[in-house]
Amino acid sequence: METKINGLLIIETEYSGTKSEADYAYLLASDDVRYRLYRPGNSDANDDYFSSYANLHVEVVGGIETGGYLAVSSISVQESLEENIEENRDEEVL
């Protein structure tokens, strides 16, 4: 079953200094849960797909799996709260 989860997507390097050193994508969800992201059929290590979303607030659609993994179907960038506040300030009140 797929679900939508909002949060901050981060990339972390793990196993530094070893043959297994790699970058992994995580979603820090708004409910304080941390999910390790992967795309089915791809390795979760060094998947460049997630790089363009690093440090952005996103909505991830996918399936939650055991062990804190999230099988990603799609990602969309969410407008930040600060941008939304700025836009509303600029609007005229009728």
ABEGO torsion letter per residue (X at the ends): XBBBBBEBBBBBBBGBGBAABBBBBBBBBAAGBBBBBBBBGBBABGBAAAAAABGBBBBBBEBBBBGGBBBBABBBBBBBAAAAAAAAAABBBX
